[in-house]
């Protein structure tokens, strides 16, 4: 088969750009395709990225033009507005402008030798004899076939390639409406006098993140930051699309209540698929990374760091496979294995927690947050994508909560057991590709989640 490229990457987001950059460094012919024009790459959205992953893969922290805020304190509130967590200092994430850092990643990929093809919308995979051999892409009114030894789907929410595979290819793409989150965020200038008035009234604070969890359903958050020095205010609203609450109305209501929001400077709206990672990430001729692989953190809806990590890991495995042979499932499998026993394992436990918490009543949710069952370490671990294993130091407060509210004990016991079961299962993800072993693993995974995914 004649090929146009060694690797065709669909999507110039963080996952795709990092994969393109790392593969280009290995001397392979890399093509990076995006449906948008160059100037429109990256959504107008504020995102949070884990500092260690960002620093390692980008070489330096974001500069002042790329950063949105760095809070001095974080305060978290229960659904009825009671403060439950108060954390001094900045958290282990950067808040950055998504489009600005994406364009920097794209520039790095091109500097490494990757070729960028703008306004190429991937519409379907090319498949021959059970092997993905490239993509079909639309450029204006024309459709062209682009052949490659390996295709990487990094197309984000649309999952343009992987969602169109036949089940015979081995990757089954989920389509559960309960997994879809709608998020909207905005950065505004401020009316300084009104902002100082709001601070005096106690409805805002300078250089603090305020987050109300569960205000519109258990999987919802209202997240804000105000900086008098920078003259900026930020608001994020995210909630399960199943709740059918317009995020725009909630955002506008928040801005009216606060009173200090001025000119709109930046921001937008989007859908995010929030669940555990796809149980299979590779098949003959194809790897899936980033949001297309459902690698968003279920605890908070953040996906950039997962995508960056996955893009780098996939590139390492792909380069080795292509230099020594072909991009078969077996040759690409080390990427799936390493991801799942590490970050995938963490995300799967978070997904179990998400699904279990969705079953809480509003009263249970308030009790869960207000009486010590949730601790500051849980917030740090979810921000850094670490396993939610309670420390010994936090256990007295958690146990005291259960004593005061024994009605939470059954739910807590079920949650702890199921999270441990998920963690053990992902730690045992098949190290090498064997279709029977993988099918057995997949069956166990689905059995663990089946009763909750309705």
C-alpha positions in Angstrom: 0.0 0.0 0.0 1.3 3.4 -0.9 1.0 5.9 1.9 1.0 9.7 2.1 2.4 9.8 5.6 3.7 7.6 8.3 1.2 9.0 10.8 -2.0 11.0 10.2 -3.2 12.8 13.4 -6.8 14.1 13.5 -7.2 17.1 15.8 -4.7 19.9 16.7 -5.6 20.1 20.3 -3.2 19.4 23.2 -3.2 15.6 22.6 -2.8 15.8 18.9 -0.1 18.5 18.9 2.0 16.8 21.6 1.8 13.5 19.7 2.7 15.2 16.4 5.7 17.0 18.0 7.1 13.9 19.6 6.6 11.7 16.5 8.2 14.3 14.3 11.3 14.4 16.5 11.7 10.7 15.7 12.1 11.4 12.0 8.7 10.1 10.8 6.5 11.8 8.3 3.8 13.4 10.4 0.6 15.1 9.2 -1.6 17.0 11.6 -5.2 17.7 10.4 -7.7 20.0 11.9 -11.2 21.2 10.8 -10.4 24.8 11.7 -8.3 27.4 10.1 -4.9 28.0 11.8 -6.0 31.1 13.6 -9.1 29.3 15.0 -7.2 26.3 16.4 -8.1 25.8 20.1 -11.4 26.7 21.7 -12.0 30.1 23.4 -12.1 28.4 26.8 -10.3 28.6 30.1 -8.9 25.2 31.2 -6.9 23.9 34.2 -3.8 21.8 33.6 -1.8 19.9 36.1 1.5 21.7 36.7 3.9 18.7 36.6 2.6 17.5 33.2 2.5 21.0 31.7 6.0 21.9 32.9 7.5 18.5 31.7 5.9 18.6 28.2 6.0 22.3 27.5 9.4 23.1 29.0 8.3 26.1 31.1 5.2 27.4 33.0 2.7 29.4 31.1 3.6 33.1 30.7 1.5 36.0 31.9 -0.3 36.3 28.5 -1.3 32.6 28.7 -2.4 32.6 32.4 -5.9 33.6 33.5 -5.6 33.5 37.3 -3.6 32.1 40.2 -5.7 32.2 43.4 -4.3 32.7 46.9 -7.1 30.7 48.5 -9.8 28.1 47.4 -13.2 27.9 49.2 -15.6 25.1 48.4 -19.3 25.3 49.3 -22.0 22.6 49.6 -25.2 22.7 47.4 -27.0 24.9 50.0 -24.0 27.3 50.2 -22.2 26.3 53.4 -18.4 26.5 53.3 -16.9 23.1 53.7 -13.3 23.4 52.6 -10.9 26.4 52.9 -7.5 25.9 51.3 -4.7 28.5 51.6 -2.4 29.0 48.6 -2.4 28.1 44.9 -3.4 24.6 43.8 -1.3 22.3 41.7 -2.9 23.4 38.4 -2.4 26.3 35.9 -5.5 28.2 34.7 -4.7 29.0 31.1 -6.3 30.2 27.9 -6.9 27.1 25.9 -6.4 28.6 22.4 -3.2 30.3 23.4 -1.5 27.3 24.7 -2.8 25.1 21.9 -1.3 27.5 19.3 2.0 27.3 21.1 1.9 23.5 21.0 1.1 23.6 17.3 4.1 25.8 16.7 6.3 23.4 18.5 4.9 20.5 16.4 5.7 22.3 13.2 9.1 23.3 14.4 9.8 19.6 15.0 8.8 18.8 11.4 5.1 17.9 11.5 3.0 19.3 8.6 -0.2 21.1 9.5 -3.2 20.9 7.3 -5.9 23.4 8.2 -9.6 23.1 7.2 -9.4 19.4 6.8 -12.4 17.9 8.6 -12.0 14.1 9.2 -15.3 12.4 8.4 -14.5 8.7 8.4 -11.7 6.1 8.7 -10.3 4.3 5.7 -10.3 0.6 6.5 -8.9 -2.3 4.5 -8.9 -5.9 5.7 -9.4 -5.1 9.3 -6.8 -2.4 9.4 -7.2 1.4 9.6 -5.2 2.7 6.6 -6.0 6.5 6.9 -8.8 8.9 6.9 -11.4 10.5 4.6 -11.3 14.3 5.0 -13.4 17.1 3.6 -11.7 20.3 2.4 -14.5 22.6 1.4 -16.7 20.6 -1.0 -14.0 18.1 -1.8 -13.5 14.8 -0.1 -10.0 13.2 -0.2 -8.5 10.0 1.0 -5.4 10.3 3.1 -3.4 7.2 3.6 -1.0 6.5 6.5 0.7 3.7 8.2 -0.9 4.8 11.5 -3.8 7.1 12.3 -4.2 8.8 15.7 -7.6 10.1 16.6 -7.2 13.2 18.8 -10.4 14.9 17.5 -11.8 15.7 21.0 -15.6 15.5 21.7 -16.5 14.6 18.2 -14.4 11.4 18.2 -14.4 11.7 14.4 -12.7 8.4 13.6 -13.1 6.1 16.6 -16.8 6.7 16.9 -17.3 5.5 13.3 -15.5 2.2 13.6 -17.4 -1.1 13.2 -17.5 -3.2 16.3 -15.4 -5.8 14.5 -12.4 -3.5 14.9 -12.6 -4.1 18.6 -13.2 -0.6 20.0 -16.8 0.0 21.1 -17.6 3.7 21.5 -20.0 4.6 24.4 -23.0 6.9 23.8 -24.6 7.5 27.2 -26.3 10.8 27.6 -25.5 10.7 31.3 -21.8 11.1 30.4 -22.2 14.5 28.7 -21.5 17.7 30.5 -22.2 21.2 29.3 -19.7 23.9 30.4 -19.6 27.6 29.9 -17.0 30.0 31.1 -16.2 33.7 30.7 -13.5 36.3 31.6 -14.7 39.9 32.1 -13.3 43.2 33.0 -14.7 44.5 36.3 -16.3 47.6 37.8 -13.8 48.1 40.5 -16.2 50.0 42.8 -18.8 47.3 42.5 -16.2 44.6 43.1 -15.0 46.2 46.3 -18.6 46.6 47.4 -19.3 42.9 46.7 -16.2 42.0 48.8 -17.4 44.2 51.6 -20.8 42.4 51.5 -19.1 39.0 51.7 -20.4 37.7 48.4 -16.9 37.7 46.8 -13.3 37.9 47.8 -10.1 39.1 46.1 -7.8 36.5 44.6 -9.9 33.5 45.8 -11.6 30.7 43.9 -15.1 30.1 45.1 -16.7 26.8 44.0 -20.3 25.7 44.9 -20.7 22.0 44.2 -24.0 20.3 43.4 -26.1 23.5 43.2 -28.0 22.3 40.1 -27.8 18.5 40.6 -25.1 16.4 42.1 -22.7 16.7 39.1 -22.7 20.5 38.8 -20.4 23.3 39.8 -20.4 27.1 39.9 -16.7 28.3 40.0 -15.6 31.9 40.1 -12.5 34.1 40.7 -12.1 37.8 41.1 -8.8 39.8 40.9 -8.9 43.5 41.8 -5.2 43.9 40.8 -5.7 42.3 37.3 -9.1 44.0 36.9 -10.7 40.6 35.8 -13.5 38.4 36.9 -14.1 34.8 35.9 -17.1 32.5 36.0 -17.5 28.8 35.1 -20.7 26.8 35.2 -20.6 23.1 34.4 -23.3 20.5 34.8 -24.6 17.2 33.4 -26.5 17.9 30.2 -29.2 15.5 31.4 -30.3 18.1 34.0 -31.5 20.3 31.1 -30.5 23.6 32.8 -29.2 26.2 30.3 -25.7 27.1 31.4 -26.0 30.5 29.8 -28.9 31.5 32.0 -27.0 30.3 35.1 -24.0 32.4 34.1 -26.0 35.5 33.5 -27.8 35.1 36.8 -24.5 34.8 38.6 -23.1 38.0 37.0 -26.3 39.9 37.9 -26.1 38.9 41.5 -22.4 39.8 41.8 -22.8 43.1 40.1 -19.2 43.8 39.2 -18.9 42.0 35.8 -17.9 44.4 33.0 -17.0 43.9 29.4 -16.8 40.3 28.1 -13.1 39.6 27.2 -13.0 35.8 26.5 -14.9 32.6 26.9 -17.3 30.2 25.4 -19.5 27.1 25.7 -19.0 23.4 24.9 -19.8 19.8 25.6 -17.5 17.4 27.3 -17.7 13.7 27.6 -17.0 12.8 31.2 -16.5 9.1 32.0 -13.8 6.5 32.4 -11.4 6.1 29.5 -12.3 3.8 26.6 -11.6 0.2 27.6 -9.6 -0.3 24.4 -7.4 2.5 23.0 -5.8 0.8 20.0 -6.6 -1.4 17.0 -4.8 -2.3 13.8 -3.6 1.1 12.4 -5.2 3.3 15.0 -4.6 4.9 18.4 -7.0 7.1 20.3 -5.9 9.9 22.6 -7.4 12.8 24.6 -11.1 13.5 24.8 -11.8 11.2 21.8 -10.6 8.4 24.1 -12.7 9.8 27.0 -9.6 10.7 29.0 -11.2 13.7 30.8 -11.0 13.6 34.6 -14.5 12.6 35.8 -14.0 14.5 39.1 -13.7 17.9 37.5 -14.2 17.7 33.7 -10.5 18.7 32.9 -8.9 16.9 30.0 -5.9 18.8 28.8 -3.3 17.2 31.0 -4.6 13.7 30.3 -4.5 14.4 26.6 -0.9 15.8 26.8 0.2 12.8 28.7 -1.5 10.4 26.4 -0.2 12.1 23.3 3.4 11.8 24.5 2.9 8.2 25.6 1.2 7.2 22.4 4.0 8.8 20.3 6.7 6.9 22.2 4.9 3.6 21.6 4.0 4.4 18.0 7.6 5.5 17.0 8.9 2.2 18.3 6.3 0.2 16.5 6.7 1.9 13.1 10.5 1.8 13.2 10.6 -2.0 13.9 7.5 -3.2 12.0 3.8 -2.3 11.5 1.2 -0.6 13.6 -0.6 -3.7 14.6 -2.8 -4.0 17.7 -0.2 -6.0 19.5 2.6 -3.5 18.7 0.5 -0.6 19.9 -0.9 -2.3 22.9 1.8 -1.1 25.4 0.2 2.4 25.1 -3.2 1.0 26.2 -1.6 -1.0 29.0 0.6 1.7 30.4 -2.2 4.3 30.3 -4.8 2.0 31.9 -2.7 0.8 34.8 -1.7 4.4 35.7 -3.9 7.4 34.8 -6.7 5.3 33.4 -7.0 3.5 36.7 -7.4 6.8 38.5 -10.0 8.1 36.1 -12.0 4.9 36.4 -12.2 5.2 40.2 -13.3 8.8 39.8 -16.0 7.7 37.4 -17.3 5.1 39.9 -17.4 7.9 42.5 -19.3 10.2 40.0 -21.9 7.5 39.3 -22.4 6.7 42.9 -22.7 10.3 44.0 -25.4 10.8 41.3 -27.6 8.5 43.4 -27.4 10.7 46.5 -30.4 12.7 47.5 -29.8 16.4 47.9 -29.9 15.9 51.7 -27.3 13.2 51.5 -25.1 15.3 49.3 -25.2 18.2 51.8 -24.4 15.8 54.6 -21.6 14.2 52.6 -19.9 17.6 52.1 -20.7 19.5 55.3 -19.9 17.0 58.1 -16.4 15.8 57.3 -16.8 12.9 54.9 -15.1 15.1 52.2 -11.7 16.4 53.2 -9.3 18.9 51.6 -7.0 16.1 50.5 -9.8 14.9 48.2 -9.8 18.2 46.4 -6.0 18.1 46.0 -6.0 14.5 44.8 -8.7 15.1 42.2 -6.9 18.2 40.9 -3.7 16.2 40.5 -5.4 13.0 39.2 -4.3 10.8 42.1 -6.1 7.9 43.7 -8.7 8.9 46.3 -7.2 6.8 49.0 -8.0 8.4 52.4 -5.0 9.1 54.5 -4.8 8.0 58.1 -4.8 11.6 59.3 -8.2 12.2 57.6 -9.9 9.1 59.0 -11.0 10.5 62.4 -13.0 13.2 60.8 -14.5 10.9 58.2 -15.5 8.3 60.9 -17.0 11.1 63.1 -19.2 12.1 60.1 -20.4 8.5 59.7 -21.2 8.3 63.5 -23.3 11.5 63.3 -25.0 10.5 60.1 -25.3 6.7 60.1 -27.6 6.9 57.1 -24.5 7.6 55.0 -22.7 4.4 56.1 -24.3 2.1 53.5 -23.6 4.4 50.7 -20.1 5.1 51.9 -19.4 1.3 52.3 -20.7 0.6 48.8 -18.7 3.4 47.4 -15.4 2.3 49.1 -15.9 -1.3 48.0 -16.7 -0.5 44.4 -13.8 2.0 44.1 -11.4 -0.6 45.4 -12.8 -3.2 43.0 -12.3 -0.8 40.1 -8.8 0.0 41.2 -7.8 -3.6 41.4 -9.3 -4.4 38.0 -7.5 -1.6 36.2 -4.2 -2.5 37.9 -4.7 -6.0 36.2 -5.3 -4.6 32.7 -3.9 -7.1 30.2 -0.2 -6.3 29.6 -0.1 -7.8 26.1 -2.8 -8.2 23.6 -4.7 -11.4 23.8 -8.3 -11.2 22.6 -9.7 -13.7 25.1 -7.9 -12.1 28.1 -9.1 -8.6 27.0 -12.7 -9.7 26.5 -12.7 -11.3 30.0 -11.4 -8.1 31.4 -14.0 -6.0 29.5 -16.8 -8.2 30.9 -15.6 -7.6 34.4 -15.3 -3.9 33.8 -18.9 -3.6 32.5 -20.3 -5.7 35.3 -18.8 -3.3 37.8 -20.4 -0.3 36.2 -23.6 -1.8 34.7 -26.1 -1.1 37.4 -25.1 2.6 37.6 -25.0 3.4 33.9 -28.6 4.0 33.2 
